[in-house]
Amino acid sequence: MVFVGKGKHNFVIVQHFCPILTQYPHIFPVVRAVDWFIRSFFCTFTAKMCNRRRLVFRPMKRYENYSLLAHNTFGMDVRAVLFFEYDTVEELRAFLLTDDFIHCDRYLHIGSGSNLLFAGDYKGVVMHSAMRTLEVVSETDDHVLVRVGSGYVWDDFVAHCVAQGWAGVENLTAIPGEVGASAVQNIGAYGVEVRDVIVQVEAMALDGSVRTFTNEECQYGYRDSVFKRELRGQYIVTHVTYRLDKTPTYRLDYGDLRSRVEACGEPTLQAVRDAVAAIRDSKLPDPSVLGNAGSFFTNPVIPRVQYEALKAQYPTMPSYPVSEALVKVPAGWLIDSAGWKGRSLGRAAVHDRQALVLVNLGGATGQEVMALAERVCEEVYNRYGIRITPEVNFISCD
Ligand SMILES: Cc1cc2nc3c(=O)[nH]c(=O)nc-3n(C[C@H](O)[C@H](O)[C@H](O)COP(=O)(O)OP(=O)(O)OC[C@H]3O[C@@H](n4cnc5c(N)ncnc54)[C@H](O)[C@@H]3O)c2cc1C
């Protein structure tokens, strides 16, 4: 059973009850009703008694009017009405039972905030996972299955895999963010997407039940998954299981990755990781210096016939084949050739080395960045007839 005190000091008690809910999720509404009844009548008394007896309380990390400055790489100094961080699945489930959550106007689960743009203060509850577990669930001579908590820092996970000699994620070195979001976003870089190594994703629904999604059920696409579409906001990713190979297959055919790696001799996982990190350092602005969220736009996919017509007019326009009928055009090229590289609007700018990245020059609001993004989109459309859309999640303040 879960008892929650009022005001700042919330306590979750007798958490051993929660595993039963995992097995029998259909009794959740009954538990919630009983919990509400007990809290209404006995909450204050119970909390006092428990305090006096020093029962096994776990003070939840629950903060009101909380600054999200350290939780978004754009450097937006915005606040959330309530911020909640949990260490375990049980704590998360218990929080979903509280009035804080049940009666909140809106909620958002974040990772490191490296793909978010807050328009202003967030008038709701922001949740964050501090689950940083990593366990090997099975291992053969060829591969290893690793189950990782959603709050594990993505690049720490990559570093761990490389150190262990586990191949599959080394090309995804230095992508900011956490494990939970990797499975939502289907992160990708240097010819690799995380869906290539995801086996399954465990996620909690808002009623506390847990569902395991197979890779197929996640419906991965380019920077896309079912968690960003049909199931948006309905599930919280708690663990991701990855399959990593003990014998590396190096994927180096992207940009100057091969030449950089081979310059150091025979390829190794560490050499790939170092090369990717160096390339990224030379191209991308460091969010701790210049606020940004990486690529602001996704690369548009257009019909091949449209591309051929444009190519006749703009012979240097690059493309990557997607299928017989479709090609992908780099959004960075479109923005650059539309004259936006390095240009600013107010305190927001298009980065001067990487046109795909919008930056906060200092003190910009989310609205200012969005205004810049809209101008860029409009001019690209007027020039090429191609719509570019944001990859970054815009969080409105209404
Ligand atoms: C400098 C820079 C470079 C980047 N380079 C790349 C790159 O090369 N490739 C690439 O793919 N991306 C890149 N990104 C984008 C970003 O790093 C990824 O999208 C990353 O996965 C976001 O992780 P996060 O933990 O910060 O998630 P957040 O930005 O906090 O959240 C992203 C989305 O995931 C949801 N979410 C987060 N955690 C959970 C959870 N546990 N359960 C359910 N939903 C959740 C959020 O609600 C939100 O919709 C870059 C960003 C920056 C700043």
Ligand as a Chemical Component Dictionary entry (heavy atoms), coordinates in Angstrom:
data_LIG
# 
_chem_comp.id                   LIG 
_chem_comp.type                 NON-POLYMER 
_chem_comp.pdbx_formal_charge   0 
_chem_comp.three_letter_code    LIG 
# 
loop_
_chem_comp_atom.comp_id 
_chem_comp_atom.atom_id 
_chem_comp_atom.alt_atom_id 
_chem_comp_atom.type_symbol 
_chem_comp_atom.charge 
_chem_comp_atom.model_Cartn_x 
_chem_comp_atom.model_Cartn_y 
_chem_comp_atom.model_Cartn_z 
_chem_comp_atom.pdbx_ordinal 
LIG C1  C1  C 0 25.176 18.160 -29.458 1  
LIG C2  C2  C 0 24.119 17.153 -29.782 2  
LIG C3  C3  C 0 24.365 16.164 -30.707 3  
LIG C4  C4  C 0 23.390 15.210 -31.003 4  
LIG N1  N1  N 0 23.674 14.242 -31.922 5  
LIG C5  C5  C 0 22.769 13.296 -32.198 6  
LIG C6  C6  C 0 23.071 12.246 -33.136 7  
LIG O1  O1  O 0 24.153 12.162 -33.677 8  
LIG N2  N2  N 0 22.095 11.334 -33.390 9  
LIG C7  C7  C 0 20.875 11.371 -32.776 10 
LIG O2  O2  O 0 20.054 10.493 -33.041 11 
LIG N3  N3  N 0 20.569 12.346 -31.891 12 
LIG C8  C8  C 0 21.474 13.301 -31.592 13 
LIG N4  N4  N 0 21.169 14.299 -30.703 14 
LIG C9  C9  C 0 19.822 14.357 -30.126 15 
LIG C10 C10 C 0 19.703 13.677 -28.733 16 
LIG O3  O3  O 0 20.959 13.468 -28.179 17 
LIG C11 C11 C 0 18.950 12.357 -28.817 18 
LIG O4  O4  O 0 17.668 12.549 -29.366 19 
LIG C12 C12 C 0 18.828 11.676 -27.449 20 
LIG O5  O5  O 0 18.308 10.384 -27.587 21 
LIG C13 C13 C 0 17.953 12.450 -26.473 22 
LIG O6  O6  O 0 18.132 11.852 -25.217 23 
LIG P1  P1  P 0 17.680 12.553 -23.871 24 
LIG O7  O7  O 0 17.896 11.586 -22.774 25 
LIG O8  O8  O 0 18.338 13.867 -23.739 26 
LIG O9  O9  O 0 16.120 12.730 -24.115 27 
LIG P2  P2  P 0 15.212 14.038 -23.982 28 
LIG O10 O10 O 0 15.683 15.081 -24.932 29 
LIG O11 O11 O 0 15.086 14.422 -22.568 30 
LIG O12 O12 O 0 13.829 13.462 -24.492 31 
LIG C14 C14 C 0 13.656 13.111 -25.851 32 
LIG C15 C15 C 0 12.284 12.451 -26.017 33 
LIG O13 O13 O 0 12.283 11.196 -25.372 34 
LIG C16 C16 C 0 11.249 11.141 -24.374 35 
LIG N5  N5  N 0 11.775 10.374 -23.250 36 
LIG C17 C17 C 0 12.938 10.567 -22.592 37 
LIG N6  N6  N 0 13.126 9.599  -21.662 38 
LIG C18 C18 C 0 12.038 8.791  -21.734 39 
LIG C19 C19 C 0 11.619 7.611  -21.022 40 
LIG N7  N7  N 0 12.370 7.041  -20.087 41 
LIG N8  N8  N 0 10.423 7.084  -21.352 42 
LIG C20 C20 C 0 9.656  7.615  -22.328 43 
LIG N9  N9  N 0 9.987  8.725  -23.027 44 
LIG C21 C21 C 0 11.167 9.295  -22.738 45 
LIG C22 C22 C 0 10.948 12.589 -24.032 46 
LIG O14 O14 O 0 9.633  12.752 -23.546 47 
LIG C23 C23 C 0 11.143 13.260 -25.384 48 
LIG O15 O15 O 0 9.987  13.074 -26.181 49 
LIG C24 C24 C 0 22.130 15.259 -30.363 50 
LIG C25 C25 C 0 21.885 16.253 -29.418 51 
LIG C26 C26 C 0 22.865 17.191 -29.115 52 
LIG C27 C27 C 0 22.606 18.236 -28.077 53 
# 
loop_
_chem_comp_bond.comp_id 
_chem_comp_bond.atom_id_1 
_chem_comp_bond.atom_id_2 
_chem_comp_bond.value_order 
_chem_comp_bond.pdbx_ordinal 
LIG C1  C2  SING 1  
LIG C2  C3  SING 2  
LIG C2  C26 DOUB 3  
LIG C3  C4  DOUB 4  
LIG C4  N1  SING 5  
LIG C4  C24 SING 6  
LIG N1  C5  DOUB 7  
LIG C5  C6  SING 8  
LIG C5  C8  SING 9  
LIG C6  O1  DOUB 10 
LIG C6  N2  SING 11 
LIG N2  C7  SING 12 
LIG C7  O2  DOUB 13 
LIG C7  N3  SING 14 
LIG N3  C8  DOUB 15 
LIG C8  N4  SING 16 
LIG N4  C9  SING 17 
LIG N4  C24 SING 18 
LIG C9  C10 SING 19 
LIG C10 O3  SING 20 
LIG C10 C11 SING 21 
LIG C11 O4  SING 22 
LIG C11 C12 SING 23 
LIG C12 O5  SING 24 
LIG C12 C13 SING 25 
LIG C13 O6  SING 26 
LIG O6  P1  SING 27 
LIG P1  O7  DOUB 28 
LIG P1  O8  SING 29 
LIG P1  O9  SING 30 
LIG O9  P2  SING 31 
LIG P2  O10 DOUB 32 
LIG P2  O11 SING 33 
LIG P2  O12 SING 34 
LIG O12 C14 SING 35 
LIG C14 C15 SING 36 
LIG C15 O13 SING 37 
LIG C15 C23 SING 38 
LIG O13 C16 SING 39 
LIG C16 N5  SING 40 
LIG C16 C22 SING 41 
LIG N5  C17 SING 42 
LIG N5  C21 SING 43 
LIG C17 N6  DOUB 44 
LIG N6  C18 SING 45 
LIG C18 C19 SING 46 
LIG C18 C21 DOUB 47 
LIG C19 N7  SING 48 
LIG C19 N8  DOUB 49 
LIG N8  C20 SING 50 
LIG C20 N9  DOUB 51 
LIG N9  C21 SING 52 
LIG C22 O14 SING 53 
LIG C22 C23 SING 54 
LIG C23 O15 SING 55 
LIG C24 C25 DOUB 56 
LIG C25 C26 SING 57 
LIG C26 C27 SING 58 
# 
